[in-house]
């Protein structure tokens, strides 16, 4: 009998023992079920609802073969594809101060002192550049500096910049070319750059220049990219999540901002309607009930995510039909998992892409050391400080592998509208005792005149006071730790004088000043400077009685020494921190010396800010000339008295105040509104005009106001010793 016949029963038994079909590979598993594409639409803060939807998809074990996102949908889709779980996304969004996120500058504390003084004199949003014979403004209210660093943190760019094409889950990010109007789809390249481009809301956030295109929010052309998932992975079932804002009602459309928002909403609504029309019966549309949650309500992210979860739960029966058995879903998750790598050990730090600015100016801010693990928290803070120097549109970073060496590449992008700028300032003031006054200020600021970063600032002012000024600032080393400065200015202004608390004279004072100084920046502390100052003053009686006929007005020259430290956290209305200014001037003739000291501090307590201020002006030797005398009167300077009402030598002042925070400015604007009360005291040791009362004077002030894009705004009322009363309305730069 042939051997094969004897083996037939054995072969039959072996065949019966084998599985009926081999295990499914990934491709075969996908073929055995419908291919699923997930679409996460744009909607600003409303996009946090996507996180709740992802939670339900994970709970129901619904697999996804590709995902496409626009705007906030791109952020969630990109983070998810890069390995973040919905729970981690909730945690990250909860840790973010969203109002601060839309503030490009670092904390005021971290700004260079020179930049702080510029911000005090000019409106921050007034900067206009000059290039090629024309004026150029910043391309957006926000450059996206902090937002981009947040994206880096979210997707762990410190372990290497994630590339879209290398992600296990196929991802598409939608943006718009603002030049051509084309729909731009990123299926490869830098993940964080694509996310940043897709979230560039026109007018609010500057466009991103990437791959020779100027890119803005993809919602303008495809806010719900259904077509993309069908093309990307051949999706047979589309799960689309629509979180877009509906157009405004007729009574809500009025001002420029609302009209701009309405135009964007209408464009978005049109392309969303077109996408919805392509959905078939087997597709699933999730539309969370977001009610009055607006595109800027990022602080409501937890509530928004919950509403997304509730909307997905309502469609659980339809989603359940797409679910995988536990083992198969676990295998799918394993394939989609992104390996977690340790932060890179930095072998080299490179500063790339600079044209005018010296690399040492950026490097001086970096605490990261070569040979040490990358500290992204410190790096983010350092890059914000570099951005705060005012030379850059943005300062980013990437970690790249060069022949096995980990290179931290810092990527500052110099302002396209620099290096010469026009800056503007405005001051409007009205008081009960002295009427109204105004000042308009303009400055032409030339930067990077040489390799060390020399600057020239020419200023002019008209209104209740007029003046011209010229300031040449020259660093002496590449890191700009030492400098020399030459300042020349001319000012002519009205000065009121009082006799027994009655305004009896008005003078026109003209002052010309030249100052040459050298300075040293004390790292983490402040700035020390010394030099020579020459002053020429002339005063002419305009109306009234010449009350100072017997008080000499001297022109002088002499040596000066000053120390300036500002560690407050806000420009005009700080919540915490301290500041010190101290100056000494020694007349060359040694007939007098002057000293000035000012201390300021603030401390938060619940919904209050507690603050204080102390000033002293005096003459350790001789008597101060009128132009350098101390003055009391004015808002939070003995509020019950008129501006400059009390004049003399040895002038001291102090106040303590409590301010209740009653509101915050909208997203993207730093500051808050406060209701405050201040208790004040002051003394003029040697009055230059007769006062009704000597010794320590008291005043109490009640006011409402805060920091706005136009500078500080306040309305205040004060009453001082002897029932002296004054009221103030102030808008603009000091």
FENVEN-V655251 format. One record per run of one state. SS is the DSSP state (h for helix, s for strand, l for the rest). FROM is the first residue (numbers start at 0). TO is the last residue. If there is no record, write none. Layout:
ss=SS from=FROM to=TO
ss=SS from=FROM to=TO
//
This chain:
ss=l from=0 to=1
ss=h from=2 to=16
ss=l from=17 to=24
ss=h from=25 to=30
ss=l from=31 to=34
ss=s from=35 to=39
ss=l from=40 to=42
ss=h from=43 to=59
ss=l from=60 to=60
ss=s from=61 to=61
ss=l from=62 to=64
ss=s from=65 to=69
ss=l from=70 to=70
ss=h from=71 to=80
ss=l from=81 to=84
ss=h from=85 to=93
ss=l from=94 to=96
ss=h from=97 to=100
ss=l from=101 to=106
ss=h from=107 to=109
ss=l from=110 to=111
ss=h from=112 to=120
ss=l from=121 to=122
ss=h from=123 to=125
ss=l from=126 to=126
ss=s from=127 to=130
ss=l from=131 to=132
ss=s from=133 to=136
ss=l from=137 to=140
ss=s from=141 to=141
ss=l from=142 to=143
ss=h from=144 to=153
ss=l from=154 to=155
ss=h from=156 to=158
ss=l from=159 to=161
ss=s from=162 to=162
ss=h from=163 to=165
ss=l from=166 to=168
ss=s from=169 to=176
ss=l from=177 to=181
ss=s from=182 to=185
ss=l from=186 to=188
ss=s from=189 to=189
ss=h from=190 to=197
ss=l from=198 to=203
ss=s from=204 to=204
ss=l from=205 to=206
ss=s from=207 to=209
ss=l from=210 to=211
ss=s from=212 to=216
ss=l from=217 to=217
ss=h from=218 to=221
ss=l from=222 to=224
ss=h from=225 to=232
ss=l from=233 to=235
ss=s from=236 to=240
ss=l from=241 to=248
ss=h from=249 to=251
ss=l from=252 to=254
ss=h from=255 to=275
ss=l from=276 to=282
ss=s from=283 to=285
ss=l from=286 to=296
ss=h from=297 to=313
ss=l from=314 to=314
ss=h from=315 to=319
ss=l from=320 to=321
ss=s from=322 to=322
ss=l from=323 to=324
ss=h from=325 to=335
ss=l from=336 to=343
ss=s from=344 to=344
ss=l from=345 to=346
ss=s from=347 to=351
ss=l from=352 to=357
ss=h from=358 to=362
ss=l from=363 to=371
ss=s from=372 to=372
ss=l from=373 to=374
ss=h from=375 to=386
ss=l from=387 to=390
ss=s from=391 to=401
ss=l from=402 to=403
ss=s from=404 to=413
ss=l from=414 to=418
ss=s from=419 to=430
ss=l from=431 to=433
ss=s from=434 to=445
ss=l from=446 to=453
ss=s from=454 to=462
ss=l from=463 to=463
ss=s from=464 to=474
ss=l from=475 to=480
ss=s from=481 to=498
ss=l from=499 to=500
ss=s from=501 to=521
ss=l from=522 to=524
ss=s from=525 to=543
ss=l from=544 to=554
ss=s from=555 to=565
ss=l from=566 to=575
ss=s from=576 to=586
ss=l from=587 to=591
ss=s from=592 to=604
ss=l from=605 to=606
ss=s from=607 to=620
ss=l from=621 to=624
ss=h from=625 to=627
ss=l from=628 to=628
ss=s from=629 to=631
ss=l from=632 to=644
ss=s from=645 to=663
ss=l from=664 to=670
ss=s from=671 to=686
ss=l from=687 to=695
ss=s from=696 to=707
ss=l from=708 to=709
ss=s from=710 to=719
ss=h from=720 to=722
ss=s from=723 to=731
ss=l from=732 to=733
//
